[in-house]
Amino acid sequence: MLSAENPSIDFVFHMFFLLKYSKSLEEGSFRGRSADFLWMLLLGAGLLTSVAPWVNVQFLGSSLTFMM
């Protein structure tokens, strides 16, 4: 059976900043261009996921936050 662990403070902060930066980008640079914003997110997440095995990264939230 899988056990759910409490999220670490690092995880919470990365998710907070990811939401904050996403909102800022969507309301600023990508205003009225939601498809472009989605494309940027999908492309960035895909590249990070494809590179992750070679750089031994388990949690990609910090990398995605830096990408934003």
Distance bins in CASP14 RR format, pairs under 12 A and 6 or more apart:
PFRMAT RR
TARGET T0000
AUTHOR 0000-0000-0000
RMODE 2
METHOD distances of the structure
MODEL  1
5 11 0 0 0 0 1 0 0 0 0 0 0
6 12 0 0 0 0 1 0 0 0 0 0 0
7 13 0 0 0 0 0 1 0 0 0 0 0
7 14 0 0 0 0 1 0 0 0 0 0 0
7 15 0 0 0 0 1 0 0 0 0 0 0
7 16 0 0 0 0 0 1 0 0 0 0 0
7 59 0 0 0 0 0 1 0 0 0 0 0
7 61 0 0 0 0 0 1 0 0 0 0 0
8 14 0 0 0 0 1 0 0 0 0 0 0
8 15 0 0 0 0 0 1 0 0 0 0 0
8 59 0 0 0 0 1 0 0 0 0 0 0
8 62 0 0 0 0 0 1 0 0 0 0 0
9 15 0 0 0 0 0 1 0 0 0 0 0
9 16 0 0 0 0 0 1 0 0 0 0 0
10 16 0 0 0 0 0 1 0 0 0 0 0
10 17 0 0 0 0 0 1 0 0 0 0 0
10 58 0 0 0 0 0 1 0 0 0 0 0
10 59 0 0 0 0 1 0 0 0 0 0 0
10 61 0 0 0 0 1 0 0 0 0 0 0
10 62 1 0 0 1 0 0 0 0 0 0 0
10 65 0 0 0 0 0 1 0 0 0 0 0
11 17 0 0 0 0 0 1 0 0 0 0 0
11 18 0 0 0 0 0 1 0 0 0 0 0
11 58 0 0 0 0 0 1 0 0 0 0 0
11 59 1 0 0 1 0 0 0 0 0 0 0
11 60 0 0 0 0 0 1 0 0 0 0 0
11 61 0 0 0 0 1 0 0 0 0 0 0
11 62 0 0 0 0 1 0 0 0 0 0 0
11 65 0 0 0 0 0 1 0 0 0 0 0
12 18 0 0 0 0 0 1 0 0 0 0 0
12 19 0 0 0 0 0 1 0 0 0 0 0
12 61 0 0 0 0 0 1 0 0 0 0 0
13 19 0 0 0 0 0 1 0 0 0 0 0
13 20 0 0 0 0 0 1 0 0 0 0 0
13 61 0 0 0 0 0 1 0 0 0 0 0
13 62 0 0 0 0 1 0 0 0 0 0 0
13 65 0 0 0 0 1 0 0 0 0 0 0
14 20 0 0 0 0 0 1 0 0 0 0 0
14 21 0 0 0 0 0 1 0 0 0 0 0
14 59 1 0 0 1 0 0 0 0 0 0 0
14 60 0 0 0 0 1 0 0 0 0 0 0
14 61 1 0 1 0 0 0 0 0 0 0 0
14 62 1 0 1 0 0 0 0 0 0 0 0
14 63 0 0 0 0 1 0 0 0 0 0 0
14 64 0 0 0 0 1 0 0 0 0 0 0
14 65 1 0 1 0 0 0 0 0 0 0 0
14 66 0 0 0 0 1 0 0 0 0 0 0
14 67 0 0 0 0 0 1 0 0 0 0 0
14 68 0 0 0 0 0 1 0 0 0 0 0
15 21 0 0 0 0 0 1 0 0 0 0 0
15 22 0 0 0 0 0 1 0 0 0 0 0
15 59 0 0 0 0 0 1 0 0 0 0 0
15 60 0 0 0 0 0 1 0 0 0 0 0
15 61 1 0 0 1 0 0 0 0 0 0 0
15 62 0 0 0 0 0 1 0 0 0 0 0
15 64 0 0 0 0 1 0 0 0 0 0 0
15 65 0 0 0 0 1 0 0 0 0 0 0
16 22 0 0 0 0 0 1 0 0 0 0 0
16 23 0 0 0 0 0 1 0 0 0 0 0
16 61 0 0 0 0 0 1 0 0 0 0 0
16 65 0 0 0 0 1 0 0 0 0 0 0
17 23 0 0 0 0 0 1 0 0 0 0 0
17 24 0 0 0 0 0 1 0 0 0 0 0
17 61 0 0 0 0 1 0 0 0 0 0 0
17 62 0 0 0 0 1 0 0 0 0 0 0
17 64 0 0 0 0 1 0 0 0 0 0 0
17 65 1 0 1 0 0 0 0 0 0 0 0
17 66 0 0 0 0 1 0 0 0 0 0 0
17 67 0 0 0 0 0 1 0 0 0 0 0
17 68 0 0 0 0 1 0 0 0 0 0 0
18 24 0 0 0 0 0 1 0 0 0 0 0
18 25 0 0 0 0 0 1 0 0 0 0 0
18 41 0 0 0 0 0 1 0 0 0 0 0
18 45 0 0 0 0 0 1 0 0 0 0 0
18 59 0 0 0 0 0 1 0 0 0 0 0
18 60 0 0 0 0 0 1 0 0 0 0 0
18 61 1 0 0 1 0 0 0 0 0 0 0
18 62 0 0 0 0 1 0 0 0 0 0 0
18 63 0 0 0 0 0 1 0 0 0 0 0
18 64 1 0 0 1 0 0 0 0 0 0 0
18 65 1 0 1 0 0 0 0 0 0 0 0
18 66 0 0 0 0 1 0 0 0 0 0 0
18 67 0 0 0 0 1 0 0 0 0 0 0
18 68 1 0 0 1 0 0 0 0 0 0 0
19 25 0 0 0 0 0 1 0 0 0 0 0
19 26 0 0 0 0 0 1 0 0 0 0 0
19 61 0 0 0 0 0 1 0 0 0 0 0
19 64 0 0 0 0 0 1 0 0 0 0 0
19 65 0 0 0 0 1 0 0 0 0 0 0
19 68 0 0 0 0 1 0 0 0 0 0 0
20 26 0 0 0 0 0 1 0 0 0 0 0
20 27 0 0 0 0 0 1 0 0 0 0 0
20 65 0 0 0 0 1 0 0 0 0 0 0
20 68 0 0 0 0 1 0 0 0 0 0 0
21 27 0 0 0 0 0 1 0 0 0 0 0
21 28 0 0 0 0 0 1 0 0 0 0 0
21 29 0 0 0 0 0 1 0 0 0 0 0
21 30 0 0 0 0 0 1 0 0 0 0 0
21 37 0 0 0 0 0 1 0 0 0 0 0
21 40 0 0 0 0 0 1 0 0 0 0 0
21 41 0 0 0 0 0 1 0 0 0 0 0
21 61 0 0 0 0 0 1 0 0 0 0 0
21 64 0 0 0 0 1 0 0 0 0 0 0
21 65 1 0 0 1 0 0 0 0 0 0 0
21 66 0 0 0 0 1 0 0 0 0 0 0
21 67 0 0 0 0 1 0 0 0 0 0 0
21 68 1 1 0 0 0 0 0 0 0 0 0
22 28 0 0 0 0 0 1 0 0 0 0 0
22 29 0 0 0 0 0 1 0 0 0 0 0
22 30 0 0 0 0 1 0 0 0 0 0 0
22 34 0 0 0 0 0 1 0 0 0 0 0
22 37 0 0 0 0 1 0 0 0 0 0 0
22 38 0 0 0 0 0 1 0 0 0 0 0
22 40 0 0 0 0 0 1 0 0 0 0 0
22 41 1 0 0 1 0 0 0 0 0 0 0
22 61 0 0 0 0 0 1 0 0 0 0 0
22 64 0 0 0 0 1 0 0 0 0 0 0
22 65 0 0 0 0 1 0 0 0 0 0 0
22 67 0 0 0 0 0 1 0 0 0 0 0
22 68 1 0 0 1 0 0 0 0 0 0 0
23 29 0 0 0 0 0 1 0 0 0 0 0
23 30 0 0 0 0 0 1 0 0 0 0 0
23 31 0 0 0 0 0 1 0 0 0 0 0
23 37 0 0 0 0 0 1 0 0 0 0 0
23 68 0 0 0 0 0 1 0 0 0 0 0
24 30 0 0 0 0 1 0 0 0 0 0 0
24 31 0 0 0 0 0 1 0 0 0 0 0
24 37 0 0 0 0 0 1 0 0 0 0 0
24 68 0 0 0 0 1 0 0 0 0 0 0
25 31 0 0 0 0 1 0 0 0 0 0 0
25 32 0 0 0 0 0 1 0 0 0 0 0
25 33 0 0 0 0 0 1 0 0 0 0 0
25 34 0 0 0 0 0 1 0 0 0 0 0
25 36 0 0 0 0 0 1 0 0 0 0 0
25 37 1 0 0 1 0 0 0 0 0 0 0
25 38 0 0 0 0 0 1 0 0 0 0 0
25 40 0 0 0 0 1 0 0 0 0 0 0
25 41 0 0 0 0 1 0 0 0 0 0 0
25 65 0 0 0 0 0 1 0 0 0 0 0
25 67 0 0 0 0 0 1 0 0 0 0 0
25 68 1 0 0 1 0 0 0 0 0 0 0
26 32 0 0 0 0 1 0 0 0 0 0 0
26 33 0 0 0 0 1 0 0 0 0 0 0
26 34 1 0 0 1 0 0 0 0 0 0 0
26 35 0 0 0 0 0 1 0 0 0 0 0
26 36 0 0 0 0 0 1 0 0 0 0 0
26 37 1 0 1 0 0 0 0 0 0 0 0
26 38 0 0 0 0 1 0 0 0 0 0 0
26 40 0 0 0 0 0 1 0 0 0 0 0
26 41 0 0 0 0 1 0 0 0 0 0 0
26 68 0 0 0 0 0 1 0 0 0 0 0
27 33 0 0 0 0 0 1 0 0 0 0 0
27 34 0 0 0 0 0 1 0 0 0 0 0
27 37 0 0 0 0 0 1 0 0 0 0 0
28 34 0 0 0 0 0 1 0 0 0 0 0
28 36 0 0 0 0 0 1 0 0 0 0 0
28 37 0 0 0 0 1 0 0 0 0 0 0
29 36 0 0 0 0 1 0 0 0 0 0 0
29 37 0 0 0 0 1 0 0 0 0 0 0
29 40 0 0 0 0 1 0 0 0 0 0 0
29 68 0 0 0 0 0 1 0 0 0 0 0
30 36 1 0 1 0 0 0 0 0 0 0 0
30 37 1 0 1 0 0 0 0 0 0 0 0
30 38 0 0 0 0 1 0 0 0 0 0 0
30 39 0 0 0 0 1 0 0 0 0 0 0
30 40 1 0 0 1 0 0 0 0 0 0 0
30 41 0 0 0 0 0 1 0 0 0 0 0
30 68 0 0 0 0 0 1 0 0 0 0 0
31 37 0 0 0 0 1 0 0 0 0 0 0
32 38 0 0 0 0 0 1 0 0 0 0 0
33 39 0 0 0 0 1 0 0 0 0 0 0
33 40 0 0 0 0 1 0 0 0 0 0 0
34 40 0 0 0 0 0 1 0 0 0 0 0
34 41 0 0 0 0 0 1 0 0 0 0 0
35 41 0 0 0 0 0 1 0 0 0 0 0
35 42 0 0 0 0 0 1 0 0 0 0 0
36 42 0 0 0 0 0 1 0 0 0 0 0
36 43 0 0 0 0 0 1 0 0 0 0 0
37 43 0 0 0 0 0 1 0 0 0 0 0
37 44 0 0 0 0 0 1 0 0 0 0 0
37 68 0 0 0 0 0 1 0 0 0 0 0
38 44 0 0 0 0 0 1 0 0 0 0 0
38 45 0 0 0 0 0 1 0 0 0 0 0
39 45 0 0 0 0 0 1 0 0 0 0 0
39 46 0 0 0 0 0 1 0 0 0 0 0
40 46 0 0 0 0 0 1 0 0 0 0 0
40 47 0 0 0 0 0 1 0 0 0 0 0
40 64 0 0 0 0 0 1 0 0 0 0 0
40 67 0 0 0 0 1 0 0 0 0 0 0
40 68 0 0 0 0 1 0 0 0 0 0 0
41 47 0 0 0 0 0 1 0 0 0 0 0
41 48 0 0 0 0 0 1 0 0 0 0 0
41 64 0 0 0 0 1 0 0 0 0 0 0
41 67 0 0 0 0 1 0 0 0 0 0 0
41 68 0 0 0 0 1 0 0 0 0 0 0
42 48 0 0 0 0 0 1 0 0 0 0 0
42 49 0 0 0 0 0 1 0 0 0 0 0
42 64 0 0 0 0 0 1 0 0 0 0 0
42 67 0 0 0 0 0 1 0 0 0 0 0
43 49 0 0 0 0 0 1 0 0 0 0 0
43 50 0 0 0 0 0 1 0 0 0 0 0
43 64 0 0 0 0 0 1 0 0 0 0 0
43 67 0 0 0 0 1 0 0 0 0 0 0
44 50 0 0 0 0 1 0 0 0 0 0 0
44 51 0 0 0 0 1 0 0 0 0 0 0
44 52 0 0 0 0 0 1 0 0 0 0 0
44 60 0 0 0 0 1 0 0 0 0 0 0
44 61 0 0 0 0 0 1 0 0 0 0 0
44 63 0 0 0 0 1 0 0 0 0 0 0
44 64 1 0 0 1 0 0 0 0 0 0 0
44 65 0 0 0 0 0 1 0 0 0 0 0
44 66 0 0 0 0 0 1 0 0 0 0 0
44 67 1 0 1 0 0 0 0 0 0 0 0
44 68 0 0 0 0 1 0 0 0 0 0 0
45 51 0 0 0 0 0 1 0 0 0 0 0
45 52 0 0 0 0 0 1 0 0 0 0 0
45 60 1 0 0 1 0 0 0 0 0 0 0
45 61 0 0 0 0 1 0 0 0 0 0 0
45 63 0 0 0 0 1 0 0 0 0 0 0
45 64 1 0 0 1 0 0 0 0 0 0 0
45 65 0 0 0 0 0 1 0 0 0 0 0
45 67 0 0 0 0 1 0 0 0 0 0 0
45 68 0 0 0 0 0 1 0 0 0 0 0
46 52 0 0 0 0 1 0 0 0 0 0 0
46 60 0 0 0 0 1 0 0 0 0 0 0
46 63 0 0 0 0 0 1 0 0 0 0 0
46 64 0 0 0 0 1 0 0 0 0 0 0
46 67 0 0 0 0 0 1 0 0 0 0 0
47 54 0 0 0 0 0 1 0 0 0 0 0
47 55 0 0 0 0 0 1 0 0 0 0 0
47 60 0 0 0 0 0 1 0 0 0 0 0
47 63 0 0 0 0 1 0 0 0 0 0 0
47 64 0 0 0 0 0 1 0 0 0 0 0
47 67 0 0 0 0 1 0 0 0 0 0 0
48 54 0 0 0 0 0 1 0 0 0 0 0
48 55 0 0 0 0 1 0 0 0 0 0 0
48 57 0 0 0 0 1 0 0 0 0 0 0
48 59 0 0 0 0 0 1 0 0 0 0 0
48 60 1 0 1 0 0 0 0 0 0 0 0
48 61 0 0 0 0 1 0 0 0 0 0 0
48 62 0 0 0 0 0 1 0 0 0 0 0
48 63 1 0 1 0 0 0 0 0 0 0 0
48 64 1 0 0 1 0 0 0 0 0 0 0
48 65 0 0 0 0 0 1 0 0 0 0 0
48 66 0 0 0 0 1 0 0 0 0 0 0
48 67 1 0 0 1 0 0 0 0 0 0 0
48 68 0 0 0 0 0 1 0 0 0 0 0
49 55 0 0 0 0 0 1 0 0 0 0 0
49 57 0 0 0 0 1 0 0 0 0 0 0
49 59 0 0 0 0 0 1 0 0 0 0 0
49 60 1 0 0 1 0 0 0 0 0 0 0
49 61 0 0 0 0 0 1 0 0 0 0 0
49 63 0 0 0 0 1 0 0 0 0 0 0
49 64 0 0 0 0 1 0 0 0 0 0 0
49 67 0 0 0 0 0 1 0 0 0 0 0
50 57 0 0 0 0 0 1 0 0 0 0 0
50 60 0 0 0 0 0 1 0 0 0 0 0
50 63 0 0 0 0 0 1 0 0 0 0 0
51 57 0 0 0 0 1 0 0 0 0 0 0
51 60 0 0 0 0 1 0 0 0 0 0 0
51 63 0 0 0 0 1 0 0 0 0 0 0
51 64 0 0 0 0 0 1 0 0 0 0 0
51 67 0 0 0 0 0 1 0 0 0 0 0
52 58 0 0 0 0 1 0 0 0 0 0 0
52 59 0 0 0 0 1 0 0 0 0 0 0
52 60 1 0 0 1 0 0 0 0 0 0 0
52 61 0 0 0 0 0 1 0 0 0 0 0
52 62 0 0 0 0 0 1 0 0 0 0 0
52 63 0 0 0 0 1 0 0 0 0 0 0
52 64 0 0 0 0 0 1 0 0 0 0 0
53 60 0 0 0 0 0 1 0 0 0 0 0
55 63 0 0 0 0 1 0 0 0 0 0 0
57 63 1 0 0 1 0 0 0 0 0 0 0
57 64 0 0 0 0 0 1 0 0 0 0 0
57 66 0 0 0 0 0 1 0 0 0 0 0
59 65 0 0 0 0 0 1 0 0 0 0 0
60 66 0 0 0 0 0 1 0 0 0 0 0
60 67 0 0 0 0 1 0 0 0 0 0 0
61 67 0 0 0 0 1 0 0 0 0 0 0
61 68 0 0 0 0 0 1 0 0 0 0 0
62 68 0 0 0 0 0 1 0 0 0 0 0
END
